[in-house]
Amino acid sequence: MVEPFLRFSRQEHCFSGDTPPESRLGHLVLILQHSISAWVTVGITFFIR
């Protein structure tokens, strides 16, 4: 779970120069996807219990 997030933060450092709005939107989508997958896994673990 942590690995993709670390990879993403590393990417962010690479793009920290001057970023067009499109890539910023892409980063936001990636963050949303990561948080959604995290919530889904949490929900599944609670559901299994």
Phi and psi in degrees as GROMACS dihedral restraints (atoms count N, CA, C in turn):
[ dihedral_restraints ]
;  ai    aj    ak    al  type     phi  dphi    fc
    3     4     5     6     1   -75.6    20    10
    4     5     6     7     1   -30.7    20    10
    6     7     8     9     1   -55.1    20    10
    7     8     9    10     1   -52.5    20    10
    9    10    11    12     1   -59.5    20    10
   10    11    12    13     1   -35.0    20    10
   12    13    14    15     1   -65.7    20    10
   13    14    15    16     1   -42.1    20    10
   15    16    17    18     1   -63.2    20    10
   16    17    18    19     1   -42.5    20    10
   18    19    20    21     1   -60.4    20    10
   19    20    21    22     1   -41.3    20    10
   21    22    23    24     1   -64.8    20    10
   22    23    24    25     1   -44.0    20    10
   24    25    26    27     1   -65.6    20    10
   25    26    27    28     1   -33.4    20    10
   27    28    29    30     1   -64.0    20    10
   28    29    30    31     1   -42.9    20    10
   30    31    32    33     1   -59.1    20    10
   31    32    33    34     1   -43.1    20    10
   33    34    35    36     1   -58.8    20    10
   34    35    36    37     1   -39.8    20    10
   36    37    38    39     1   -64.2    20    10
   37    38    39    40     1   -35.7    20    10
   39    40    41    42     1   -65.8    20    10
   40    41    42    43     1   -36.9    20    10
   42    43    44    45     1   -93.4    20    10
   43    44    45    46     1     7.7    20    10
   45    46    47    48     1   -66.8    20    10
   46    47    48    49     1    -6.1    20    10
   48    49    50    51     1   -62.3    20    10
   49    50    51    52     1  -115.0    20    10
   51    52    53    54     1  -119.2    20    10
   52    53    54    55     1   117.2    20    10
   54    55    56    57     1  -106.9    20    10
   55    56    57    58     1   131.0    20    10
   57    58    59    60     1   -69.9    20    10
   58    59    60    61     1   155.5    20    10
   60    61    62    63     1   -57.1    20    10
   61    62    63    64     1   -31.2    20    10
   63    64    65    66     1   -62.1    20    10
   64    65    66    67     1   -46.9    20    10
   66    67    68    69     1   -67.8    20    10
   67    68    69    70     1   -33.0    20    10
   69    70    71    72     1   -62.7    20    10
   70    71    72    73     1   -42.3    20    10
   72    73    74    75     1   -62.5    20    10
   73    74    75    76     1   -40.8    20    10
   75    76    77    78     1   -60.4    20    10
   76    77    78    79     1   -42.0    20    10
   78    79    80    81     1   -62.2    20    10
   79    80    81    82     1   -41.8    20    10
   81    82    83    84     1   -61.2    20    10
   82    83    84    85     1   -44.2    20    10
   84    85    86    87     1   -61.2    20    10
   85    86    87    88     1   -42.1    20    10
   87    88    89    90     1   -61.8    20    10
   88    89    90    91     1   -44.3    20    10
   90    91    92    93     1   -59.9    20    10
   91    92    93    94     1   -45.4    20    10
   93    94    95    96     1   -60.1    20    10
   94    95    96    97     1   -45.3    20    10
   96    97    98    99     1   -60.3    20    10
   97    98    99   100     1   -43.8    20    10
   99   100   101   102     1   -62.3    20    10
  100   101   102   103     1   -45.1    20    10
  102   103   104   105     1   -67.1    20    10
  103   104   105   106     1   -37.5    20    10
  105   106   107   108     1   -64.0    20    10
  106   107   108   109     1   -45.0    20    10
  108   109   110   111     1   -63.8    20    10
  109   110   111   112     1   -37.8    20    10
  111   112   113   114     1   -62.8    20    10
  112   113   114   115     1   -47.1    20    10
  114   115   116   117     1   -61.8    20    10
  115   116   117   118     1   -39.9    20    10
  117   118   119   120     1   -62.3    20    10
  118   119   120   121     1   -44.9    20    10
  120   121   122   123     1   -64.5    20    10
  121   122   123   124     1   -40.6    20    10
  123   124   125   126     1   -62.0    20    10
  124   125   126   127     1   -45.8    20    10
  126   127   128   129     1   -60.4    20    10
  127   128   129   130     1   -42.2    20    10
  129   130   131   132     1   -64.2    20    10
  130   131   132   133     1   -44.1    20    10
  132   133   134   135     1   -63.3    20    10
  133   134   135   136     1   -40.6    20    10
  135   136   137   138     1   -67.3    20    10
  136   137   138   139     1   -37.5    20    10
  138   139   140   141     1   -65.9    20    10
  139   140   141   142     1   -38.9    20    10
  141   142   143   144     1   -64.4    20    10
  142   143   144   145     1   -39.0    20    10
